[in-house]
Amino acid sequence: DAAELYERAIKMGESEPQLFEKAGYCYQQEGEYEKAIKMYMRSDILEKKTWTTKKIAFCLRRLGRNEEALKYYLEAETDDPENMHTIAMIGHSYLDLNDYDSALKYYFKVEYNDPDNIRVLRPIAWSYFVKGELEKSKKFYDRLENSKLTGHDYFNIGHLHLCMGERDRALEYYRKSLSEGNIDKDEFIKMIAEDREYITNNNVDPDDLPIIIDHILFELDD
């Protein structure tokens, strides 16, 4: 409803940057990212603001337009280089593009400047895991275990132990992802399939995965 009113004001000839900005935010909140970008762009033409630049980047990332998103986040970094949220989002954007070395560079900036930020440990650990640097990945997952773990944390730590040849530990964490992490059976199977490449690239026999899934789900049913 708010977006409709802002659009009406714009059609009546009002061209304040805040009108486009707020209309864009309304569309963003509704998940209409293309419309949101259009409004943010019009606001950006009238008045350059880091806030708007970051919102454009956010919407582009939601649409899977990761290279464009990165471009806008880098622009926001130029305007406000000390903003750790922007730095983290640049890391996420590089992660989206599978550029793990660049992602780590930005994540470590966040870790250095905000050492109490637990959330940044997750993408650091995951980046090292995908790169096959398992001991480094374990170091950061170990630090993460001092906080409350999510179902996805248990799941990813399960991957790590599996790839390190610690099958019993892997099964323990996979079980926890289901029993304590609110991940259901269908989601568990889907997530294993999505991560199959990362697991098998770390020396796990692909034929082992169906056996592990069956073992875990059999226990769950039992």
GINOR-V704294 format. One record per residue. N is the residue number from 1. RES is the residue in one letter. SS is DSSP state (a for helix, b for strand, c for the rest). PHI is phi in radians with two decimals (* if undefined). Layout:
BEGIN
n:N res:RES ss:SS phi:PHI
n:N res:RES ss:SS phi:PHI
END
This chain:
BEGIN
n:1 res:D ss:c phi:*
n:2 res:A ss:a phi:-1.12
n:3 res:A ss:a phi:-1.04
n:4 res:E ss:a phi:-1.07
n:5 res:L ss:a phi:-1.20
n:6 res:Y ss:a phi:-1.11
n:7 res:E ss:a phi:-1.07
n:8 res:R ss:a phi:-1.10
n:9 res:A ss:a phi:-1.11
n:10 res:I ss:a phi:-1.14
n:11 res:K ss:a phi:-1.17
n:12 res:M ss:c phi:-1.41
n:13 res:G ss:c phi:1.85
n:14 res:E ss:c phi:-1.33
n:15 res:S ss:c phi:-2.36
n:16 res:E ss:c phi:-1.23
n:17 res:P ss:a phi:-0.94
n:18 res:Q ss:a phi:-1.14
n:19 res:L ss:a phi:-1.09
n:20 res:F ss:a phi:-1.14
n:21 res:E ss:a phi:-1.06
n:22 res:K ss:a phi:-1.27
n:23 res:A ss:a phi:-1.10
n:24 res:G ss:a phi:-1.04
n:25 res:Y ss:a phi:-1.15
n:26 res:C ss:a phi:-1.05
n:27 res:Y ss:a phi:-1.15
n:28 res:Q ss:a phi:-1.05
n:29 res:Q ss:a phi:-1.14
n:30 res:E ss:c phi:-1.53
n:31 res:G ss:c phi:1.38
n:32 res:E ss:c phi:-1.65
n:33 res:Y ss:a phi:-1.23
n:34 res:E ss:a phi:-1.10
n:35 res:K ss:a phi:-1.12
n:36 res:A ss:a phi:-1.07
n:37 res:I ss:a phi:-1.06
n:38 res:K ss:a phi:-0.99
n:39 res:M ss:a phi:-1.21
n:40 res:Y ss:a phi:-1.08
n:41 res:M ss:a phi:-1.09
n:42 res:R ss:a phi:-1.17
n:43 res:S ss:a phi:-1.13
n:44 res:D ss:a phi:-1.11
n:45 res:I ss:a phi:-1.14
n:46 res:L ss:a phi:-1.39
n:47 res:E ss:c phi:-2.72
n:48 res:K ss:c phi:-1.29
n:49 res:K ss:c phi:-2.43
n:50 res:T ss:a phi:-1.07
n:51 res:W ss:a phi:-0.99
n:52 res:T ss:a phi:-1.16
n:53 res:T ss:a phi:-0.99
n:54 res:K ss:a phi:-1.20
n:55 res:K ss:a phi:-1.18
n:56 res:I ss:a phi:-1.06
n:57 res:A ss:a phi:-1.07
n:58 res:F ss:a phi:-1.02
n:59 res:C ss:a phi:-1.15
n:60 res:L ss:a phi:-1.08
n:61 res:R ss:a phi:-1.14
n:62 res:R ss:a phi:-1.09
n:63 res:L ss:c phi:-1.48
n:64 res:G ss:c phi:1.40
n:65 res:R ss:c phi:-1.60
n:66 res:N ss:a phi:-1.22
n:67 res:E ss:a phi:-1.15
n:68 res:E ss:a phi:-1.16
n:69 res:A ss:a phi:-1.03
n:70 res:L ss:a phi:-1.03
n:71 res:K ss:a phi:-0.99
n:72 res:Y ss:a phi:-1.28
n:73 res:Y ss:a phi:-1.14
n:74 res:L ss:a phi:-1.15
n:75 res:E ss:a phi:-1.13
n:76 res:A ss:a phi:-1.14
n:77 res:E ss:a phi:-1.11
n:78 res:T ss:a phi:-1.06
n:79 res:D ss:a phi:-1.29
n:80 res:D ss:c phi:-2.52
n:81 res:P ss:c phi:-1.20
n:82 res:E ss:c phi:-1.70
n:83 res:N ss:c phi:-1.40
n:84 res:M ss:a phi:-1.24
n:85 res:H ss:a phi:-1.12
n:86 res:T ss:a phi:-1.09
n:87 res:I ss:a phi:-1.05
n:88 res:A ss:a phi:-1.11
n:89 res:M ss:a phi:-1.17
n:90 res:I ss:a phi:-1.13
n:91 res:G ss:a phi:-1.01
n:92 res:H ss:a phi:-1.07
n:93 res:S ss:a phi:-1.15
n:94 res:Y ss:a phi:-1.12
n:95 res:L ss:a phi:-1.09
n:96 res:D ss:a phi:-1.01
n:97 res:L ss:c phi:-1.60
n:98 res:N ss:c phi:1.07
n:99 res:D ss:c phi:-1.70
n:100 res:Y ss:a phi:-1.25
n:101 res:D ss:a phi:-1.15
n:102 res:S ss:a phi:-1.17
n:103 res:A ss:a phi:-1.05
n:104 res:L ss:a phi:-1.08
n:105 res:K ss:a phi:-0.97
n:106 res:Y ss:a phi:-1.35
n:107 res:Y ss:a phi:-1.10
n:108 res:F ss:a phi:-1.21
n:109 res:K ss:a phi:-1.09
n:110 res:V ss:a phi:-1.15
n:111 res:E ss:a phi:-1.06
n:112 res:Y ss:a phi:-1.18
n:113 res:N ss:a phi:-1.47
n:114 res:D ss:c phi:-2.39
n:115 res:P ss:c phi:-1.10
n:116 res:D ss:c phi:-1.54
n:117 res:N ss:c phi:-1.36
n:118 res:I ss:c phi:-1.24
n:119 res:R ss:a phi:-1.09
n:120 res:V ss:a phi:-1.24
n:121 res:L ss:a phi:-1.15
n:122 res:R ss:a phi:-1.10
n:123 res:P ss:a phi:-1.18
n:124 res:I ss:a phi:-1.14
n:125 res:A ss:a phi:-1.05
n:126 res:W ss:a phi:-1.16
n:127 res:S ss:a phi:-1.06
n:128 res:Y ss:a phi:-1.14
n:129 res:F ss:a phi:-1.06
n:130 res:V ss:a phi:-1.12
n:131 res:K ss:c phi:-1.31
n:132 res:G ss:c phi:1.46
n:133 res:E ss:c phi:-1.66
n:134 res:L ss:a phi:-1.21
n:135 res:E ss:a phi:-1.11
n:136 res:K ss:a phi:-1.16
n:137 res:S ss:a phi:-1.06
n:138 res:K ss:a phi:-1.07
n:139 res:K ss:a phi:-0.97
n:140 res:F ss:a phi:-1.42
n:141 res:Y ss:a phi:-1.16
n:142 res:D ss:a phi:-1.08
n:143 res:R ss:a phi:-1.16
n:144 res:L ss:a phi:-1.16
n:145 res:E ss:c phi:-1.19
n:146 res:N ss:c phi:-1.34
n:147 res:S ss:c phi:-1.95
n:148 res:K ss:c phi:-1.35
n:149 res:L ss:c phi:-1.48
n:150 res:T ss:c phi:-1.63
n:151 res:G ss:a phi:-1.03
n:152 res:H ss:a phi:-1.21
n:153 res:D ss:a phi:-1.08
n:154 res:Y ss:a phi:-1.00
n:155 res:F ss:a phi:-1.09
n:156 res:N ss:a phi:-1.21
n:157 res:I ss:a phi:-1.17
n:158 res:G ss:a phi:-1.03
n:159 res:H ss:a phi:-0.96
n:160 res:L ss:a phi:-1.03
n:161 res:H ss:a phi:-1.15
n:162 res:L ss:a phi:-1.06
n:163 res:C ss:a phi:-1.25
n:164 res:M ss:c phi:-1.55
n:165 res:G ss:c phi:1.41
n:166 res:E ss:c phi:-1.84
n:167 res:R ss:a phi:-1.13
n:168 res:D ss:a phi:-1.08
n:169 res:R ss:a phi:-1.15
n:170 res:A ss:a phi:-1.04
n:171 res:L ss:a phi:-1.08
n:172 res:E ss:a phi:-1.05
n:173 res:Y ss:a phi:-1.29
n:174 res:Y ss:a phi:-1.07
n:175 res:R ss:a phi:-1.05
n:176 res:K ss:a phi:-1.11
n:177 res:S ss:a phi:-1.07
n:178 res:L ss:a phi:-1.52
n:179 res:S ss:a phi:-1.44
n:180 res:E ss:c phi:-1.97
n:181 res:G ss:c phi:-1.84
n:182 res:N ss:c phi:1.03
n:183 res:I ss:c phi:-1.70
n:184 res:D ss:c phi:-1.52
n:185 res:K ss:a phi:-1.07
n:186 res:D ss:a phi:-1.12
n:187 res:E ss:a phi:-1.16
n:188 res:F ss:a phi:-1.03
n:189 res:I ss:a phi:-1.09
n:190 res:K ss:a phi:-1.11
n:191 res:M ss:a phi:-1.17
n:192 res:I ss:a phi:-1.05
n:193 res:A ss:a phi:-1.11
n:194 res:E ss:a phi:-1.13
n:195 res:D ss:c phi:-1.72
n:196 res:R ss:a phi:-0.91
n:197 res:E ss:a phi:-1.06
n:198 res:Y ss:a phi:-1.13
n:199 res:I ss:a phi:-1.21
n:200 res:T ss:a phi:-1.23
n:201 res:N ss:c phi:-1.17
n:202 res:N ss:c phi:-1.80
n:203 res:N ss:c phi:1.22
n:204 res:V ss:c phi:-1.75
n:205 res:D ss:c phi:-1.16
n:206 res:P ss:a phi:-1.01
n:207 res:D ss:a phi:-1.22
n:208 res:D ss:a phi:-1.34
n:209 res:L ss:a phi:-1.11
n:210 res:P ss:a phi:-1.05
n:211 res:I ss:a phi:-1.15
n:212 res:I ss:a phi:-1.11
n:213 res:I ss:a phi:-1.06
n:214 res:D ss:a phi:-1.07
n:215 res:H ss:a phi:-1.10
n:216 res:I ss:a phi:-1.12
n:217 res:L ss:a phi:-1.24
n:218 res:F ss:a phi:-1.09
n:219 res:E ss:a phi:-1.05
n:220 res:L ss:a phi:-1.11
n:221 res:D ss:a phi:-1.15
n:222 res:D ss:c phi:-1.17
END
